[in-house]
C-alpha cells in the first residue's frame, strides 16, 4: 500500500506547528484524557508532545452557552466593538504568523424545502463563492452572503459615524484637546 506522500507533496512533520483554541487552559493531553477521545494505550506514546501543546484563549460568549463557564477566553477588544468583529480581528492577528487566512462569513437566509421568503441565497451557489475567498491571496476579513446585509450595515454605519461626529468636540475635550474641540 502506497502512502499519500507518493502522490502529493507533504510538509515534513518537524515543520508543522500544532495549535488550538479552547476556553479551558488544559494541555492537549489533559483535554484528550478528559474527553476520552483516545485510550491510554494511544495517548501514552505521545503524552510528552501533547503536554507541550497549550491552547490559545478561545472565543466564548457566556450568554449563548449557559451551561459552560470558560476560564480561558478572549475578552472583546472594547465595549464599542461588536463581539464578532472584535473576536474576528483578534483571531486574525493572533494566527497571522502561522500564515493562516481568516474570513468571517456572515450568512443570510437560504431557500429551503421550496419555501421562499424575501430574497434568499442559493445553497448551491455558496460553495463555489466561498472557495473563491479561500483561494484568494489576500481574502477579506469579513464577507456577507447576499446583497441585503451590506446595504443594512452601510446605513447603520452611516448613522454611527454621524453620531460620533456630533460628539467629536466632547471626545477631543475629554482627551485634553480643548483647542481642537473649540475649533
VEXBA-867033 format. One record per atom (N, C-alpha, C, CB): x negated, y negated, z. Coordinates in steps of 0.05 Angstrom, whole numbers, padded with zeros to 5 digits, always signed. Glycine has a CB too. Layout:
<sites>
XYZ ...
</sites>
This chain:
<sites>
-00017+00024+00000 +00000+00000+00000 -00018-00025+00000 +00019+00000+00025 -00013-00043-00019 -00029-00068-00020 -00018-00089-00002 -00030-00078-00049 -00036-00106+00008 -00029-00128+00025 -00021-00152+00008 -00052-00135+00044 -00005-00170+00021 +00005-00193+00006 -00018-00211-00004 +00024-00209+00024 -00041-00211+00011 -00064-00226+00002 -00075-00218-00024 -00085-00224+00023 -00068-00195-00034 -00077-00186-00060 -00062-00200-00083 -00074-00156-00063 -00039-00212-00076 -00022-00224-00096 -00021-00255-00094 +00007-00214-00093 -00024-00265-00070 -00023-00294-00066 -00046-00302-00048 +00004-00304-00055 -00057-00326-00052 -00079-00335-00034 -00068-00341-00006 -00094-00359-00046 -00081-00332+00015 -00073-00337+00042 -00095-00352+00057 -00066-00310+00057 -00087-00370+00074 -00106-00384+00091 -00116-00365+00112 -00093-00409+00104 -00142-00364+00117 -00153-00346+00138 -00141-00353+00165 -00184-00348+00138 -00137-00332+00181 -00125-00335+00208 -00139-00356+00225 -00125-00309+00222 -00166-00357+00224 -00181-00376+00240 -00177-00405+00232 -00211-00369+00239 -00165-00410+00209 -00160-00437+00200 -00131-00446+00207 -00164-00440+00170 -00115-00428+00217 -00088-00434+00225 -00086-00446+00253 -00070-00409+00222 -00068-00464+00257 -00062-00475+00283 -00034-00467+00291 -00066-00506+00284 -00031-00457+00315 -00005-00449+00324 +00005-00469+00345 -00006-00421+00337 +00029-00478+00341 +00041-00498+00360 +00071-00493+00361 +00034-00527+00351 +00083-00505+00380 +00112-00503+00383 +00122-00525+00401 +00120-00476+00394 +00148-00527+00401 +00161-00547+00418 +00181-00532+00436 +00176-00569+00402 +00182-00540+00461 +00201-00527+00479 +00208-00547+00501 +00189-00501+00492 +00231-00544+00512 +00240-00562+00534 +00230-00551+00561 +00270-00565+00534 +00216-00529+00560 +00203-00518+00584 +00173-00517+00579 +00215-00489+00591 +00156-00521+00599 +00127-00523+00595 +00113-00496+00595 +00115-00540+00616 +00128-00474+00595 +00115-00447+00596 +00097-00442+00572 +00137-00425+00597 +00076-00427+00576 +00059-00419+00554 +00074-00400+00536 +00033-00405+00564 +00063-00395+00512 +00076-00377+00493 +00079-00349+00506 +00061-00375+00467 +00059-00341+00522 +00061-00315+00535 +00084-00315+00555 +00034-00308+00549 +00085-00335+00572 +00107-00336+00593 +00134-00336+00580 +00103-00361+00611 +00137-00351+00558 +00162-00352+00544 +00170-00325+00532 +00161-00373+00522 +00150-00312+00520 +00156-00285+00508 +00164-00265+00529 +00131-00275+00493 +00151-00266+00553 +00158-00248+00574 +00186-00254+00584 +00138-00250+00598 +00192-00279+00589 +00218-00287+00599 +00240-00280+00579 +00218-00318+00605 +00235-00285+00554 +00256-00280+00533 +00258-00250+00526 +00250-00296+00508 +00239-00234+00535 +00238-00206+00529 +00239-00200+00499 +00262-00192+00543 +00224-00216+00484 +00224-00212+00455 +00205-00190+00446 +00216-00238+00441 +00185-00184+00462 +00167-00162+00456 +00162-00146+00481 +00140-00173+00445 +00154-00121+00478 +00149-00104+00501 +00121-00111+00511 +00150-00074+00493 +00115-00102+00536 +00089-00106+00548 +00067-00095+00531 +00088-00094+00576 +00072-00072+00518 +00053-00059+00501 +00044-00077+00478 +00065-00032+00490 +00063-00093+00468 +00056-00111+00445 +00044-00137+00455 +00081-00116+00429 +00052-00146+00479 +00042-00172+00489 +00014-00170+00501 +00061-00182+00510 +00008-00148+00514 -00017-00145+00528 -00042-00151+00510 -00019-00117+00539 -00043-00140+00486 -00067-00145+00469 -00071-00174+00462 -00066-00128+00444 -00050-00191+00461 -00052-00219+00453 -00046-00238+00476 -00034-00224+00429 -00046-00228+00500 -00039-00245+00523 -00057-00270+00525 -00041-00228+00549 -00083-00266+00523 -00101-00289+00526 -00095-00311+00505 -00131-00280+00524 -00091-00302+00481 -00086-00322+00459 -00059-00336+00465 -00085-00308+00432 -00039-00321+00472 -00013-00333+00478 -00013-00351+00502 +00008-00311+00482 -00029-00345+00521 -00031-00362+00545 -00044-00389+00538 -00046-00349+00567 -00059-00389+00516 -00072-00414+00507 -00054-00432+00491 -00096-00408+00491 -00030-00423+00485 -00012-00439+00469 +00009-00451+00487 +00002-00422+00446 +00007-00478+00490 +00026-00492+00507 +00043-00510+00488 +00012-00510+00528 +00069-00511+00493 +00086-00526+00475 +00084-00556+00479 +00115-00517+00480 +00089-00570+00457 +00093-00599+00458 +00121-00603+00470 +00089-00613+00430 +00126-00627+00479 +00152-00633+00490 +00174-00629+00469 +00153-00661+00502 +00196-00616+00477 +00218-00612+00459 +00237-00635+00459 +00232-00586+00466 +00254-00635+00439 +00276-00655+00437 +00299-00644+00452 +00283-00662+00407 +00309-00660+00471 +00330-00649+00488 +00350-00672+00494 +00318-00638+00514 +00375-00666+00490 +00396-00685+00495 +00416-00671+00514 +00411-00694+00468 +00412-00675+00541 +00428-00660+00560 +00458-00664+00558 +00420-00669+00588 +00467-00686+00547 +00496-00690+00544 +00508-00670+00524 +00502-00718+00534 +00491-00659+00506 +00500-00640+00486 +00497-00611+00495 +00486-00644+00460 +00478-00606+00513 +00473-00579+00522 +00475-00579+00553 +00444-00570+00513 +00499-00575+00562 +00505-00578+00591 +00494-00557+00609 +00535-00580+00594 +00489-00533+00599 +00480-00511+00616 +00450-00508+00617 +00492-00485+00607 +00436-00528+00607 +00407-00526+00606 +00395-00552+00617 +00397-00522+00577 +00375-00549+00634 +00362-00573+00644 +00332-00571+00637 +00366-00575+00675 +00325-00581+00614 +00298-00581+00605 +00281-00600+00620 +00297-00586+00575 +00257-00591+00629 +00240-00608+00645 +00216-00618+00628 +00230-00593+00669 +00213-00609+00604 +00190-00615+00587 +00201-00627+00561 +00172-00589+00582 +00214-00650+00563 +00228-00661+00540 +00218-00689+00533 +00258-00661+00544 +00220-00695+00508 +00213-00722+00499 +00233-00742+00510 +00212-00723+00468 +00223-00766+00514 +00241-00788+00521 +00245-00805+00496 +00229-00806+00545 +00269-00815+00493 +00274-00833+00470 +00255-00856+00472 +00304-00842+00469 +00243-00865+00449 +00224-00887+00450 +00235-00913+00463 +00215-00893+00422 +00260-00918+00459 +00272-00942+00472 +00302-00938+00473 +00264-00968+00458 +00315-00953+00490 +00344-00951+00492 +00357-00962+00467 +00354-00966+00517 +00344-00981+00454 +00355-00993+00430 +00354-00974+00406 +00340-01019+00423 +00336-00955+00408 +00332-00936+00386 +00353-00914+00388 +00303-00924+00386 +00366-00907+00366 +00385-00885+00368 +00369-00860+00373 +00402-00883+00342 +00382-00841+00386 +00368-00817+00394 +00355-00802+00371 +00387-00799+00408 +00370-00798+00350 +00359-00783+00327 +00337-00797+00314 +00381-00777+00307 +00340-00823+00310 +00319-00839+00297 +00293-00839+00313 +00328-00867+00292 +00296-00843+00339 +00273-00844+00357 +00258-00817+00358 +00281-00852+00385 +00273-00796+00361 +00260-00770+00362 +00248-00762+00335 +00280-00748+00371 +00262-00769+00314 +00251-00763+00287 +00225-00777+00283 +00271-00771+00266 +00223-00802+00289 +00198-00817+00286 +00176-00806+00304 +00202-00847+00292 +00184-00799+00328 +00165-00788+00347 +00154-00761+00338 +00178-00785+00375 +00171-00744+00328 +00163-00718+00318 +00145-00721+00294 +00188-00701+00310 +00152-00738+00275 +00136-00742+00251 +00108-00751+00258 +00149-00763+00232 +00106-00770+00278 +00079-00780+00286 +00063-00758+00300 +00082-00804+00305 +00077-00741+00316 +00064-00721+00332 +00052-00699+00314 +00083-00708+00351 +00064-00692+00292 +00054-00670+00276 +00040-00678+00250 +00077-00652+00268 +00036-00704+00246 +00023-00713+00222 -00005-00701+00219 +00022-00743+00221 -00019-00696+00241 -00046-00685+00239 -00046-00656+00229 -00060-00686+00266 -00023-00643+00231 -00020-00615+00221 -00013-00615+00191 +00001-00600+00237 -00011-00639+00179 -00003-00642+00151 +00024-00630+00146 -00024-00629+00133 +00042-00633+00165 +00069-00623+00163 +00087-00648+00156 +00080-00609+00189 +00104-00645+00137 +00121-00667+00129 +00148-00664+00143 +00125-00668+00098 +00159-00686+00152 +00185-00685+00166 +00205-00702+00151 +00182-00695+00196 +00228-00692+00146 +00250-00707+00135 +00275-00700+00151 +00254-00702+00105 +00289-00720+00162 +00314-00716+00176 +00336-00717+00156 +00318-00736+00199 +00352-00696+00153 +00374-00696+00134 +00400-00700+00150 +00374-00669+00118 +00413-00721+00145 +00439-00727+00158 +00461-00719+00139 +00441-00757+00167 +00473-00696+00144 +00493-00686+00125 +00520-00700+00128 +00497-00656+00129 +00535-00698+00106 +00563-00707+00107 +00580-00682+00103 +00569-00729+00084 +00605-00686+00102 +00623-00663+00100 +00620-00648+00073 +00652-00671+00103 +00629-00623+00073 +00629-00607+00049 +00657-00597+00043 +00609-00584+00052 +00661-00591+00018 +00685-00579+00009 +00684-00549+00016 +00690-00583-00022 +00703-00540+00031 +00703-00511+00039 +00731-00499+00034 +00695-00508+00069 +00731-00475+00026 +00756-00459+00022 +00776-00474+00005 +00768-00452+00049 +00767-00490-00014 +00785-00504-00032 +00797-00529-00020 +00807-00485-00040 +00793-00535+00005 +00804-00559+00017 +00787-00583+00010 +00807-00556+00048 +00799-00604+00001 +00783-00628-00006 +00795-00651+00010 +00784-00633-00037 +00777-00664+00025 +00785-00688+00040 +00765-00710+00032 +00785-00684+00071 +00774-00732+00022 +00757-00754+00012 +00736-00743-00006 +00744-00768+00036 +00713-00756-00008 +00691-00747-00025 +00673-00729-00008 +00675-00771-00037 +00671-00704-00016 +00655-00685-00001 +00633-00674-00019 +00672-00662+00009 +00612-00666-00006 +00589-00655-00020 +00594-00627-00031 +00565-00654-00003 +00578-00620-00050 +00579-00593-00062 +00557-00577-00050 +00578-00594-00093 +00563-00556-00034 +00542-00540-00022 +00522-00528-00042 +00554-00517-00006 +00531-00522-00066 +00513-00510-00086 +00493-00531-00097 +00530-00499-00110 +00499-00556-00095 +00480-00577-00104 +00460-00584-00082 +00496-00602-00112 +00467-00578-00057 +00450-00586-00035 +00422-00573-00035 +00463-00580-00008 +00421-00547-00040 +00396-00532-00040 +00375-00544-00059 +00400-00504-00047 +00382-00547-00085 +00362-00559-00103 +00354-00588-00096 +00374-00559-00132 +00373-00603-00085 +00367-00631-00077 +00347-00631-00054 +00392-00646-00069 +00351-00613-00034 +00333-00611-00011 +00305-00602-00020 +00344-00593+00010 +00305-00583-00039 +00279-00573-00049 +00263-00595-00063 +00283-00550-00069 +00277-00614-00076 +00263-00637-00087 +00248-00653-00065 +00282-00655-00103 +00262-00656-00042 +00249-00670-00020 +00226-00654-00009 +00270-00676+00003 +00229-00628-00006 +00208-00611+00004 +00184-00612-00013 +00218-00581+00007 +00188-00613-00040 +00165-00612-00058 +00152-00640-00062 +00175-00603-00085 +00164-00661-00051 +00153-00688-00055 +00126-00691-00040 +00173-00709-00045 +00108-00706-00052 +00082-00711-00040 +00086-00728-00014 +00063-00726-00059 +00104-00748-00016 +00109-00765+00007 +00140-00766+00011 +00097-00794+00003 +00151-00746+00023 +00180-00746+00027 +00189-00768+00046 +00190-00719+00036 +00214-00778+00043 +00223-00799+00061 +00228-00786+00089 +00250-00811+00051 +00226-00803+00110 +00231-00794+00137 +00260-00787+00141 +00223-00815+00157 +00278-00801+00127 +00307-00796+00130 +00321-00796+00103 +00320-00818+00149 +00341-00778+00101 +00358-00779+00078 +00387-00772+00087 +00349-00759+00055 +00406-00782+00072 +00433-00774+00075 +00440-00755+00053 +00453-00799+00075 +00460-00738+00057 +00470-00723+00034 +00496-00736+00027 +00474-00692+00041 +00497-00747+00003 +00521-00762-00006 +00516-00792-00005 +00545-00755+00011 +00534-00807-00018 +00531-00836-00020 +00544-00851+00002 +00542-00845-00047 +00566-00840+00013 +00581-00855+00033 +00565-00864+00057 +00604-00838+00042 +00549-00847+00070 +00536-00855+00094 +00517-00879+00090 +00520-00832+00105 +00503-00880+00067 +00485-00902+00063 +00500-00929+00062 +00470-00899+00036 +00523-00930+00050 +00538-00955+00049 +00548-00962+00077 +00563-00951+00030 +00556-00942+00093 +00565-00948+00120 +00541-00959+00136 +00576-00922+00133 +00518-00946+00134 +00495-00955+00150 +00485-00982+00141 +00473-00934+00148 +00486-00988+00115 +00478-01015+00106 +00495-01036+00119 +00481-01017+00075 +00522-01032+00120 +00539-01051+00133 +00533-01053+00163 +00569-01042+00130 +00528-01031+00176 +00522-01031+00205 +00496-01046+00211 +00520-01002+00215 +00475-01041+00195 +00450-01054+00200 +00452-01084+00193 +00428-01041+00183 +00468-01091+00173 +00472-01120+00167 +00484-01134+00192 +00490-01124+00142 +00504-01120+00204 +00516-01132+00229 +00495-01134+00251 +00540-01115+00238 +00479-01113+00255 +00459-01113+00276 +00438-01136+00271 +00444-01087+00277 +00429-01138+00247 +00409-01159+00240 +00421-01187+00246 +00400-01157+00211 +00446-01191+00238 +00459-01217+00243 +00460-01222+00273 +00487-01218+00231 +00467-01202+00289 +00468-01205+00318 +00441-01211+00329 +00479-01180+00331 +00420-01197+00320 +00393-01202+00330 +00383-01230+00323 +00373-01181+00319 +00390-01239+00298 +00382-01266+00290 +00395-01287+00307 +00389-01271+00261 +00421-01283+00314 +00435-01302+00332 +00422-01304+00359 +00465-01294+00335 +00411-01282+00369 +00399-01282+00395 +00369-01286+00395 +00405-01256+00409 +00357-01292+00372 +00328-01294+00370 +00316-01316+00387 +00321-01298+00341 +00330-01339+00390 +00319-01360+00407 +00316-01351+00436 +00338-01385+00406 +00335-01336+00445 +00334-01325+00472 +00311-01305+00474 +00361-01312+00481 +00309-01288+00454 +00287-01268+00453 +00260-01281+00455 +00290-01251+00428 +00256-01302+00439 +00230-01315+00439 +00225-01329+00465 +00228-01336+00416 +00245-01343+00476 +00242-01356+00502 +00236-01336+00524 +00268-01372+00508 +00248-01313+00523 +00243-01292+00543 +00215-01282+00543 +00263-01269+00540 +00201-01285+00520 +00173-01276+00518 +00154-01300+00522 +00169-01264+00491 +00164-01323+00531 +00147-01345+00536 +00140-01360+00510 +00122-01336+00548 +00156-01358+00491 +00151-01371+00465 +00171-01394+00462 +00154-01351+00441 +00173-01410+00483 +00193-01431+00484 +00191-01451+00460 +00191-01447+00510 +00166-01457+00452 +00162-01476+00430 +00175-01465+00404 +00132-01482+00425 +00171-01439+00399 +00182-01427+00375 +00212-01425+00377 +00170-01399+00371 +00222-01421+00401 +00251-01418+00405 +00265-01445+00400 +00257-01408+00433 +00252-01467+00407 +00264-01494+00403 +00263-01502+00373 +00250-01515+00420 +00245-01491+00358 +00241-01500+00330 +00264-01492+00313 +00215-01489+00319 
</sites>
